[in-house]
Amino acid sequence: MRRRLWAAAFGLAMLAVVTLFVGDGLGREPVLNPAGWGAWQRFWGAALRPDLSPEQLAVTARAAATTVAFATLGTALAVAIGLVGGVLLSAAWWRADPIDGRRRRLARRLALGTGRVGVAVPRGVHETVWGLLLLMVLGRDPLVGVLAIAVPFGAITATVYAGLIDETVDAPERALRGAGAGTLVRTAYGVLPLVRTELIAYGCYRLDCALRSAVILGMIGAGGLGFEFLMAFGALDYPRLWTLIYALALLGVVVDAWSRSLRGDPSARWVRASVALAGLLVAWSVATLGVDGDRLLSRRTLDLAGDLVVRSWPPRAPAGGAAQLAWAAAETLGMSVLAIVLATALGLLAALVAARRPGQGVLRRAVGAAARLLLLATRAVSVQVWALVVLFVVLAGVLPGAIALGVYTAGVLGRLFAETLENADPRPAQALRASGAGGVATFAYGVLPLVAPKLLGYALYRWEVAIRDTVVVGVVGAGGLGRILEERRVAFDLPGMLGVVLVLLALAVLVDAISTAARRDLREA
């Protein structure tokens, strides 16, 4: 199995190289954009002089409030979907009773398998695509941003919650089963209380992700920080842009701290306080956005949705035909591979500095804190913003998309890698240092063998996310299927859009399957 895994990895690496050299013309055509270097320098120079005028701070505060409201409502709905879906997708819910016959046992397995396959569809379509589709049905309504976050995030949350439920100790559930309790009672009293803290902590993590998604959706019409980002970019007003970036980073710091406080061993009082705070945030978000749920099921909305389905079917390839679609799919896959390789390398380097270790001196702790802050800022800025920045100096194609995705993903992986290094068994490294081994040898032989499977597992998981995020960078001109999707949207070619979305979904399912199989092999190795 591992031999097939390495063969698949080699094949994907070759695909990434081919898309660079053939698609981007690397080595034959210019890749860098010299005309953009001046804008690049002015952009980074403005980082030290953001626009802090009262007017801009007021605009930023209002935009940040809108973004937080979208993220909060989208996350709340996603967690509600995930909680119900997670229970229904868990093996514990469908576990056969001793009195069940063969037919009933088969029906339970079939229902579980069907549910897990079905949830892959909304999970595999990026929230940007959901936002574009919902805009055609609902127009510029707050429900667009909320539902575009809730639908894919709900499917992802359901999958994660199902895993948490299945991994929990099943003794209480079995005891209730033996006492004759029904499935609903067993789940409510024998399973969910054991994983309550993990469910809440993951919900906070989803809010962190939803903030960046709300920014992306703002760029396609939902408003908030995303809309202000576009306006500032269009006007080349870099001081104003950095004010918005710092505001987004500050929101990320707050939510990340909240999420971290719930992922350790939180007190019952803090968990209850967090739930109450979340409830207040939801109520405030509803009032801020003025969400009208009745419109979702109105006759007009249903008619527009039906008309969208009719006009989109049957799906077809874009004007360039199936060959163009196939090559764009190869570019998208290659972009994701290049991005995850770059992110893994950068994330590991950053994690080596950011990881906390006992006995560190003051200087070393200060450098580590700076590295952790840099990782937080890197992942706090949405991938679409990174793509716009990279496109200043790199011509459109696979390369700028891969760089933008790689830098953004490095912020996520760097944090995960640092936590893994901190939790690794220190004894092998201590023994090597005691025998006189240098720093490189100690890491290579005393640390890396212990953490490599987990590091690779995290990288593979983020690859699943990166293949979906290629849509975002493609929409702003970085190439791949996202670029074709944007072209078809501007041309109001609904069958062409559906054809691209189906190919994107197929790629997401393929990557999920490869990643899942690879992580299973790593666990068994």
C-alpha positions as CSV (number, residue, x, y, z in Angstrom):
1,M,0.0,0.0,0.0
2,R,2.8,2.4,0.9
3,R,4.4,1.8,-2.5
4,R,1.2,2.8,-4.2
5,L,1.1,5.9,-2.0
6,W,4.5,7.0,-3.0
7,A,3.7,6.4,-6.7
8,A,0.6,8.5,-6.4
9,A,2.6,11.3,-4.7
10,F,5.3,11.2,-7.4
11,G,2.5,11.4,-10.1
12,L,0.9,14.4,-8.5
13,A,4.3,16.1,-8.1
14,M,4.9,15.6,-11.8
15,L,1.5,17.0,-12.6
16,A,2.3,20.1,-10.6
17,V,5.6,20.6,-12.5
18,V,3.9,20.1,-15.9
19,T,1.3,22.7,-15.2
20,L,4.0,25.1,-14.2
21,F,6.1,24.6,-17.3
22,V,3.4,24.1,-19.8
23,G,0.5,26.1,-18.5
24,D,2.6,29.1,-17.2
25,G,5.3,28.7,-19.8
26,L,7.9,28.7,-17.1
27,G,11.4,29.0,-18.6
28,R,10.0,30.3,-22.0
29,E,7.8,33.2,-21.0
30,P,8.2,35.9,-18.3
31,V,6.6,35.0,-14.9
32,L,7.4,38.1,-12.9
33,N,5.7,41.4,-13.6
34,P,8.3,44.2,-13.3
35,A,5.6,46.9,-13.7
36,G,4.1,45.8,-10.4
37,W,7.2,46.1,-8.2
38,G,6.4,49.8,-7.5
39,A,2.9,48.9,-6.3
40,W,4.3,46.0,-4.3
41,Q,6.8,48.3,-2.5
42,R,4.2,50.9,-1.8
43,F,1.9,48.2,-0.4
44,W,4.4,46.8,2.1
45,G,5.6,50.3,2.9
46,A,2.1,51.3,4.0
47,A,2.1,48.6,6.6
48,L,3.9,51.0,9.0
49,R,1.5,53.9,8.3
50,P,-2.1,52.6,8.2
51,D,-4.9,55.1,7.9
52,L,-6.0,55.8,11.5
53,S,-8.2,58.8,10.8
54,P,-11.5,58.8,12.7
55,E,-13.5,58.5,9.5
56,Q,-11.6,55.3,8.4
57,L,-11.7,53.8,11.9
58,A,-15.5,54.3,11.9
59,V,-15.8,52.7,8.5
60,T,-13.6,49.8,9.5
61,A,-15.5,49.2,12.7
62,R,-18.8,49.1,10.8
63,A,-17.4,46.7,8.2
64,A,-15.8,44.5,10.9
65,A,-19.2,44.3,12.7
66,T,-20.9,43.2,9.5
67,T,-18.2,40.5,8.9
68,V,-18.5,39.3,12.5
69,A,-22.3,39.1,12.2
70,F,-22.1,37.0,9.0
71,A,-19.5,34.7,10.5
72,T,-21.4,34.3,13.7
73,L,-24.8,33.5,12.1
74,G,-23.1,31.2,9.5
75,T,-21.2,29.4,12.2
76,A,-24.3,29.1,14.5
77,L,-26.3,27.5,11.7
78,A,-23.4,25.3,10.7
79,V,-23.0,24.0,14.2
80,A,-26.7,23.3,14.4
81,I,-26.6,21.4,11.1
82,G,-23.3,19.7,12.2
83,L,-24.8,18.6,15.5
84,V,-27.8,16.9,13.9
85,G,-25.8,15.6,11.0
86,G,-23.0,14.5,13.1
87,V,-25.3,12.3,15.2
88,L,-27.0,10.9,12.1
89,L,-23.6,10.2,10.4
90,S,-22.0,8.5,13.4
91,A,-21.7,4.8,13.6
92,A,-23.0,4.9,17.2
93,W,-26.4,6.1,15.9
94,W,-26.7,3.3,13.4
95,R,-25.1,0.6,15.6
96,A,-27.3,-2.5,15.3
97,D,-29.2,-3.9,18.3
98,P,-28.7,-7.6,19.2
99,I,-32.2,-8.3,18.2
100,D,-31.8,-6.9,14.7
101,G,-32.0,-9.3,11.8
102,R,-29.7,-9.4,8.9
103,R,-31.9,-7.2,6.7
104,R,-32.2,-4.5,9.3
105,R,-28.4,-4.6,9.9
106,L,-27.8,-4.2,6.2
107,A,-30.3,-1.3,6.0
108,R,-28.5,0.5,8.8
109,R,-25.1,0.2,7.1
110,L,-26.6,1.3,3.8
111,A,-28.2,4.4,5.5
112,L,-24.9,5.3,7.1
113,G,-22.9,4.9,3.9
114,T,-25.5,6.9,1.9
115,G,-25.4,9.8,4.4
116,R,-21.6,10.0,4.4
117,V,-21.5,10.1,0.6
118,G,-24.3,12.6,0.4
119,V,-22.6,15.1,2.8
120,A,-19.5,15.1,0.6
121,V,-21.4,17.2,-2.0
122,P,-22.1,20.4,0.0
123,R,-18.7,19.9,1.7
124,G,-16.9,19.7,-1.6
125,V,-18.3,23.0,-3.1
126,H,-16.5,26.1,-1.8
127,E,-18.5,28.8,0.0
128,T,-17.6,31.2,-2.8
129,V,-19.5,29.0,-5.3
130,W,-22.4,28.8,-2.9
131,G,-22.4,32.5,-2.6
132,L,-22.5,33.1,-6.3
133,L,-25.4,30.6,-6.7
134,L,-27.3,32.1,-3.8
135,L,-26.9,35.7,-5.2
136,M,-28.7,34.6,-8.3
137,V,-31.7,33.4,-6.2
138,L,-31.8,35.8,-3.3
139,G,-30.1,38.9,-4.7
140,R,-28.2,41.1,-2.3
141,D,-29.8,39.7,0.8
142,P,-28.0,39.0,4.2
143,L,-29.1,35.4,3.9
144,V,-26.6,34.9,1.0
145,G,-23.6,35.4,3.2
146,V,-25.1,33.4,6.1
147,L,-26.2,30.4,4.0
148,A,-23.0,30.4,1.9
149,I,-21.0,29.8,5.1
150,A,-23.6,27.5,6.8
151,V,-24.1,25.0,4.0
152,P,-20.5,23.8,3.4
153,F,-19.4,24.5,7.0
154,G,-22.4,22.5,8.2
155,A,-21.4,19.5,6.1
156,I,-17.8,19.8,7.3
157,T,-18.9,20.1,11.0
158,A,-21.2,17.1,10.7
159,T,-18.3,15.0,9.4
160,V,-16.0,16.1,12.3
161,Y,-18.7,15.7,14.9
162,A,-19.5,12.2,13.7
163,G,-15.8,11.4,14.1
164,L,-15.7,12.8,17.6
165,I,-18.8,10.8,18.6
166,D,-17.4,7.6,17.2
167,E,-14.1,8.1,19.0
168,T,-15.6,8.6,22.4
169,V,-15.8,5.9,25.1
170,D,-18.9,3.9,24.4
171,A,-19.4,2.3,27.9
172,P,-22.2,4.7,29.0
173,E,-24.0,4.2,25.7
174,R,-23.7,0.4,25.9
175,A,-25.0,0.5,29.5
176,L,-28.1,2.5,28.4
177,R,-28.6,0.1,25.5
178,G,-28.5,-2.8,28.0
179,A,-31.1,-1.0,30.1
180,G,-33.4,-0.9,27.0
181,A,-33.0,2.8,26.2
182,G,-33.8,3.9,22.7
183,T,-31.3,5.4,20.2
184,L,-32.1,9.0,20.9
185,V,-31.9,8.6,24.7
186,R,-28.6,6.7,24.4
187,T,-27.1,9.5,22.2
188,A,-28.4,12.4,24.3
189,Y,-27.3,10.9,27.7
190,G,-24.6,8.4,26.9
191,V,-22.6,10.1,24.1
192,L,-23.0,13.8,23.7
193,P,-22.2,14.7,27.4
194,L,-18.8,13.0,26.9
195,V,-17.8,15.1,23.8
196,R,-19.6,18.4,24.8
197,T,-16.3,20.3,25.3
198,E,-14.8,19.1,22.1
199,L,-18.0,20.0,20.1
200,I,-17.9,23.5,21.6
201,A,-14.2,24.0,20.9
202,Y,-14.6,22.9,17.3
203,G,-17.5,25.3,16.9
204,C,-15.2,28.2,18.0
205,Y,-12.6,27.0,15.5
206,R,-15.3,27.1,12.8
207,L,-16.0,30.7,13.8
208,D,-12.3,31.5,13.2
209,C,-12.6,30.0,9.7
210,A,-15.9,31.7,9.1
211,L,-14.4,35.1,9.6
212,R,-12.1,34.6,6.6
213,S,-14.9,33.1,4.6
214,A,-17.1,36.2,5.4
215,V,-14.3,38.4,4.0
216,I,-14.3,36.4,0.8
217,L,-18.0,36.6,0.5
218,G,-17.9,40.3,1.1
219,M,-15.8,40.6,-2.1
220,I,-18.7,39.1,-4.1
221,G,-21.4,41.3,-2.7
222,A,-22.1,40.4,0.9
223,G,-20.5,43.6,2.3
224,G,-18.3,44.0,5.4
225,L,-14.5,43.9,5.4
226,G,-14.3,42.1,2.1
227,F,-16.2,44.9,0.2
228,E,-13.9,47.5,1.8
229,F,-10.8,45.4,0.8
230,L,-11.9,45.5,-2.8
231,M,-12.6,49.3,-2.7
232,A,-9.2,50.0,-1.2
233,F,-7.4,47.8,-3.7
234,G,-9.3,49.4,-6.6
235,A,-8.3,52.8,-5.4
236,L,-4.7,51.7,-4.6
237,D,-5.2,53.2,-1.1
238,Y,-2.7,51.0,0.7
239,P,-2.8,52.8,4.1
240,R,-6.6,52.2,4.2
241,L,-6.0,48.6,3.1
242,W,-3.6,48.0,6.0
243,T,-6.1,49.4,8.5
244,L,-8.6,46.7,7.3
245,I,-5.9,44.0,7.4
246,Y,-5.0,44.9,11.0
247,A,-8.7,44.9,11.9
248,L,-9.1,41.4,10.5
249,A,-5.9,40.2,12.2
250,L,-7.2,41.6,15.5
251,L,-10.5,39.7,15.1
252,G,-8.5,36.5,14.3
253,V,-6.4,37.0,17.5
254,V,-9.6,37.3,19.7
255,V,-11.3,34.3,18.2
256,D,-8.2,32.2,18.2
257,A,-7.6,32.9,21.9
258,W,-11.2,32.0,22.6
259,S,-10.9,28.8,20.6
260,R,-7.6,27.9,22.3
261,S,-9.2,28.4,25.8
262,L,-11.8,25.8,25.0
263,R,-9.5,23.2,23.4
264,G,-7.5,22.5,26.6
265,D,-9.2,21.6,29.8
266,P,-11.7,24.4,30.4
267,S,-13.7,24.8,33.6
268,A,-17.4,24.1,33.5
269,R,-18.0,27.8,34.4
270,W,-16.0,29.0,31.4
271,V,-17.8,26.6,29.1
272,R,-21.2,27.9,30.3
273,A,-20.0,31.5,29.9
274,S,-18.8,30.8,26.4
275,V,-22.2,29.3,25.4
276,A,-24.0,32.3,26.9
277,L,-21.6,34.7,25.0
278,A,-22.3,32.8,21.8
279,G,-26.0,33.2,22.3
280,L,-25.6,36.9,22.8
281,L,-23.5,37.1,19.6
282,V,-26.1,35.3,17.6
283,A,-28.9,37.7,18.8
284,W,-26.7,40.7,18.1
285,S,-25.9,39.4,14.6
286,V,-29.6,38.9,13.7
287,A,-30.3,42.4,14.8
288,T,-27.3,43.8,12.9
289,L,-27.9,42.1,9.6
290,G,-31.7,42.3,9.7
291,V,-32.1,38.7,8.6
292,D,-35.6,37.8,7.4
293,G,-35.9,34.0,7.4
294,D,-39.4,34.1,5.8
295,R,-37.9,35.2,2.5
296,L,-36.0,31.9,2.2
297,L,-39.1,29.9,1.7
298,S,-41.1,32.5,-0.1
299,R,-42.9,31.7,-3.4
300,R,-40.6,34.1,-5.3
301,T,-37.4,32.4,-3.9
302,L,-38.6,29.0,-4.7
303,D,-39.6,30.1,-8.3
304,L,-36.2,31.6,-8.8
305,A,-34.4,28.5,-7.5
306,G,-36.4,26.3,-9.8
307,D,-35.7,28.6,-12.8
308,L,-32.0,28.5,-11.9
309,V,-32.0,24.7,-12.0
310,V,-33.9,24.6,-15.3
311,R,-31.6,27.1,-17.0
312,S,-28.4,25.4,-15.6
313,W,-29.3,21.9,-16.9
314,P,-27.8,20.1,-18.7
315,P,-24.2,21.1,-17.7
316,R,-21.7,21.7,-20.5
317,A,-18.1,22.5,-21.0
318,P,-17.1,26.1,-21.6
319,A,-16.4,27.6,-25.0
320,G,-13.0,26.0,-25.2
321,G,-14.6,22.6,-24.9
322,A,-13.8,19.6,-22.8
323,A,-10.1,19.9,-23.5
324,Q,-10.0,23.4,-21.9
325,L,-11.9,22.1,-18.9
326,A,-9.6,19.1,-18.5
327,W,-6.5,21.3,-18.6
328,A,-8.0,23.7,-16.1
329,A,-8.7,20.8,-13.8
330,A,-5.1,19.7,-14.1
331,E,-3.9,23.2,-13.4
332,T,-6.2,23.3,-10.3
333,L,-4.9,20.0,-9.0
334,G,-1.3,21.0,-9.7
335,M,-1.8,24.4,-8.0
336,S,-3.1,22.6,-4.9
337,V,-0.1,20.2,-4.8
338,L,2.4,23.1,-5.2
339,A,0.6,25.0,-2.5
340,I,0.7,22.2,0.0
341,V,4.4,21.5,-0.6
342,L,5.2,25.1,-0.1
343,A,3.0,25.4,2.9
344,T,4.5,22.3,4.5
345,A,8.0,23.6,4.1
346,L,7.3,27.1,5.4
347,G,5.1,25.8,8.2
348,L,7.7,23.4,9.4
349,L,10.4,26.1,9.4
350,A,8.1,28.5,11.3
351,A,7.1,25.8,13.8
352,L,10.7,25.1,14.7
353,V,10.9,28.7,15.9
354,A,7.4,29.1,17.3
355,A,7.3,25.8,19.3
356,R,7.5,26.4,23.1
357,R,10.1,24.3,24.9
358,P,11.0,24.1,28.6
359,G,14.0,26.0,29.7
360,Q,14.0,28.6,26.9
361,G,15.8,31.9,27.6
362,V,14.1,35.3,27.4
363,L,15.4,36.0,23.9
364,R,14.3,32.6,22.6
365,R,10.8,33.0,24.1
366,A,10.5,36.5,22.5
367,V,11.5,35.2,19.1
368,G,9.0,32.3,19.5
369,A,6.2,34.7,20.4
370,A,7.0,36.8,17.4
371,A,6.9,33.7,15.2
372,R,3.5,32.7,16.6
373,L,2.2,36.2,16.0
374,L,3.5,36.1,12.4
375,L,1.7,32.7,11.9
376,L,-1.5,34.2,13.3
377,A,-1.3,37.2,11.0
378,T,-0.6,35.0,8.0
379,R,-3.7,32.9,8.5
380,A,-5.9,35.8,9.7
381,V,-5.7,37.4,6.2
382,S,-7.9,35.6,3.7
383,V,-6.4,33.7,0.8
384,Q,-8.1,36.0,-1.7
385,V,-6.2,39.0,-0.2
386,W,-2.9,37.1,-0.5
387,A,-3.7,36.3,-4.1
388,L,-4.3,39.9,-4.9
389,V,-1.0,40.8,-3.3
390,V,1.0,38.2,-5.1
391,L,-0.6,39.2,-8.4
392,F,1.1,42.5,-8.1
393,V,4.5,41.0,-9.0
394,V,3.7,37.6,-10.6
395,L,1.7,37.2,-13.8
396,A,-1.6,35.4,-13.7
397,G,-1.4,31.6,-13.8
398,V,-0.8,28.6,-11.6
399,L,2.3,30.0,-9.8
400,P,0.7,33.1,-8.1
401,G,-2.3,30.9,-7.0
402,A,0.1,28.3,-5.6
403,I,2.1,31.0,-3.8
404,A,-1.0,32.7,-2.3
405,L,-2.4,29.3,-1.1
406,G,0.9,28.2,0.2
407,V,1.6,31.3,2.3
408,Y,-2.0,31.3,3.7
409,T,-1.9,27.5,4.5
410,A,1.6,27.8,6.0
411,G,0.0,30.0,8.7
412,V,-2.4,27.2,9.6
413,L,0.1,24.3,9.3
414,G,2.7,26.3,11.3
415,R,0.4,26.5,14.2
416,L,-0.5,22.8,14.0
417,F,3.1,21.7,13.6
418,A,4.2,23.8,16.5
419,E,1.7,22.2,18.8
420,T,2.8,18.8,17.6
421,L,6.4,19.6,18.3
422,E,5.5,20.9,21.8
423,N,3.7,17.7,22.6
424,A,6.3,15.3,21.3
425,D,8.1,13.0,23.7
426,P,11.3,14.9,24.7
427,R,13.3,11.9,26.0
428,P,14.9,10.8,22.7
429,A,16.1,14.4,21.9
430,Q,17.4,14.8,25.4
431,A,19.4,11.6,25.1
432,L,20.9,12.7,21.8
433,R,21.9,16.1,23.1
434,A,23.4,14.4,26.2
435,S,25.6,12.3,23.9
436,G,26.9,15.5,22.1
437,A,24.6,15.5,19.0
438,G,24.1,18.9,17.3
439,G,20.8,20.6,16.8
440,V,20.2,19.3,13.3
441,A,21.0,15.7,14.2
442,T,18.9,15.9,17.3
443,F,15.9,17.1,15.3
444,A,16.4,14.6,12.5
445,Y,16.8,11.5,14.7
446,G,15.2,12.4,18.0
447,V,12.1,14.4,17.0
448,L,11.2,14.0,13.4
449,P,10.6,10.3,13.4
450,L,8.2,10.7,16.3
451,V,6.1,13.5,14.7
452,A,6.5,12.8,11.0
453,P,3.2,10.8,10.6
454,K,1.2,13.5,12.4
455,L,2.8,16.3,10.4
456,L,2.1,14.5,7.1
457,G,-1.5,13.8,8.3
458,Y,-2.0,17.6,8.9
459,A,-0.6,18.4,5.5
460,L,-2.9,15.9,3.8
461,Y,-5.9,17.3,5.6
462,R,-5.0,20.9,4.6
463,W,-4.6,19.6,1.0
464,E,-8.3,18.7,1.1
465,V,-9.0,22.3,2.0
466,A,-6.5,23.8,-0.5
467,I,-8.2,22.1,-3.5
468,R,-11.4,23.9,-2.6
469,D,-9.6,27.2,-2.0
470,T,-8.2,27.2,-5.5
471,V,-11.6,28.5,-6.6
472,V,-11.0,31.7,-4.5
473,V,-7.6,32.5,-6.1
474,G,-8.9,31.5,-9.5
475,V,-11.7,34.0,-9.3
476,V,-9.3,36.9,-8.9
477,G,-7.2,35.8,-11.9
478,A,-4.7,33.1,-10.6
479,G,-5.8,30.5,-13.1
480,G,-7.4,27.0,-12.9
481,L,-11.1,26.2,-12.7
482,G,-11.8,29.3,-10.6
483,R,-10.8,31.5,-13.5
484,I,-13.2,29.7,-15.9
485,L,-15.9,29.8,-13.3
486,E,-15.6,33.5,-13.1
487,E,-15.6,33.9,-16.9
488,R,-18.8,31.8,-17.2
489,R,-20.5,33.8,-14.4
490,V,-19.7,37.1,-16.1
491,A,-21.1,35.7,-19.3
492,F,-24.3,34.4,-17.5
493,D,-23.5,30.9,-18.8
494,L,-25.3,28.8,-16.2
495,P,-24.7,25.4,-17.9
496,G,-21.1,26.3,-18.2
497,M,-20.9,27.3,-14.5
498,L,-22.5,24.0,-13.5
499,G,-20.1,22.0,-15.6
500,V,-17.1,23.7,-13.9
501,V,-18.7,23.2,-10.4
502,L,-19.2,19.5,-11.1
503,V,-15.5,19.1,-12.2
504,L,-14.5,21.0,-9.0
505,L,-16.6,18.6,-6.9
506,A,-15.1,15.6,-8.6
507,L,-11.6,16.9,-7.9
508,A,-12.5,17.5,-4.2
509,V,-13.9,14.0,-3.9
510,L,-10.7,12.6,-5.5
511,V,-8.4,14.5,-3.2
512,D,-10.5,13.5,-0.2
513,A,-10.2,9.9,-1.2
514,I,-6.4,10.0,-1.7
515,S,-5.9,12.0,1.5
516,T,-8.1,9.7,3.6
517,A,-6.3,6.6,2.3
518,A,-2.9,8.2,2.9
519,R,-3.7,9.2,6.4
520,R,-5.0,5.7,7.1
521,D,-1.7,4.2,5.9
522,L,0.3,6.6,8.0
523,R,-1.7,5.5,11.1
524,E,-1.1,1.9,10.3
525,A,2.6,2.4,9.6
